[in-house]
Amino acid sequence: MKKKKELTAYYKTALNAFETDYDRIVKEQQSLLEKYEESLPKPEPPKKDFIEAVTKMSEWADKVHRKAEEQKRSNRNYYER
């Protein structure tokens, strides 16, 4: 068991020697980024109220457009008389 532990320590030291500093830094930063992303609050899907509001805005825009067209027509009719 003592020999096994000693060889394991040498093996780990050899692996660390083969690995470059850049690789270690990249791994550390990736793990930090993953932890940070996990800590961020998850965005909620849009609520139905939002979808309804957008639909109403579209309907309102159509009404405004129709009203403006009616005013243009009535102004033309007034000046044509």
C-alpha positions as CSV (number, residue, x, y, z in Angstrom):
1,M,0.0,0.0,0.0
2,K,2.9,2.3,0.8
3,K,4.5,1.7,-2.6
4,K,1.1,2.3,-4.3
5,K,0.7,5.7,-2.6
6,E,4.2,6.6,-3.4
7,L,3.8,5.7,-7.1
8,T,0.4,7.6,-7.2
9,A,2.1,10.7,-5.9
10,Y,4.9,10.4,-8.6
11,Y,2.3,9.8,-11.2
12,K,0.3,12.9,-10.2
13,T,3.5,14.9,-10.2
14,A,4.3,13.7,-13.7
15,L,0.9,14.6,-15.0
16,N,1.1,18.1,-13.5
17,A,4.5,18.5,-15.1
18,F,3.1,17.6,-18.5
19,E,0.2,19.9,-18.2
20,T,1.0,23.5,-19.1
21,D,0.2,26.6,-17.0
22,Y,-2.2,27.7,-19.8
23,D,-4.2,24.5,-19.5
24,R,-4.5,24.9,-15.8
25,I,-5.6,28.5,-16.1
26,V,-8.2,27.7,-18.7
27,K,-9.6,24.9,-16.5
28,E,-9.8,27.2,-13.5
29,Q,-11.5,29.9,-15.4
30,Q,-14.0,27.5,-17.0
31,S,-14.9,26.2,-13.6
32,L,-15.3,29.8,-12.2
33,L,-17.4,30.7,-15.2
34,E,-19.7,27.7,-14.7
35,K,-20.1,28.5,-11.0
36,Y,-20.9,32.1,-11.9
37,E,-23.5,31.1,-14.5
38,E,-25.1,28.8,-12.1
39,S,-25.4,31.6,-9.5
40,L,-27.2,33.9,-12.0
41,P,-31.0,34.1,-11.7
42,K,-32.9,32.1,-14.4
43,P,-35.0,34.3,-16.7
44,E,-38.7,33.7,-16.5
45,P,-40.7,33.0,-19.7
46,P,-42.8,35.9,-20.9
47,K,-46.1,36.1,-19.0
48,K,-49.5,36.0,-20.7
49,D,-50.0,39.6,-19.6
50,F,-47.1,40.7,-21.8
51,I,-48.4,38.8,-24.8
52,E,-51.9,40.3,-24.3
53,A,-50.4,43.8,-24.0
54,V,-48.5,43.4,-27.3
55,T,-51.7,42.2,-29.0
56,K,-53.7,45.1,-27.6
57,M,-50.9,47.5,-28.8
58,S,-51.2,46.1,-32.3
59,E,-55.0,46.5,-32.2
60,W,-54.6,50.0,-30.9
61,A,-52.2,50.9,-33.7
62,D,-54.6,49.6,-36.3
63,K,-57.4,51.8,-34.8
64,V,-55.2,54.8,-34.9
65,H,-54.2,54.1,-38.5
66,R,-57.9,53.8,-39.5
67,K,-58.8,57.0,-37.6
68,A,-56.0,58.9,-39.4
69,E,-57.2,57.6,-42.8
70,E,-60.8,58.7,-42.0
71,Q,-59.5,62.2,-41.0
72,K,-57.6,62.5,-44.3
73,R,-60.7,61.5,-46.3
74,S,-62.9,63.9,-44.4
75,N,-60.4,66.7,-44.9
76,R,-60.3,66.0,-48.6
77,N,-64.1,66.0,-48.8
78,Y,-64.3,69.3,-47.0
79,Y,-61.8,71.0,-49.4
80,E,-63.5,69.5,-52.5
81,R,-66.8,71.1,-51.7
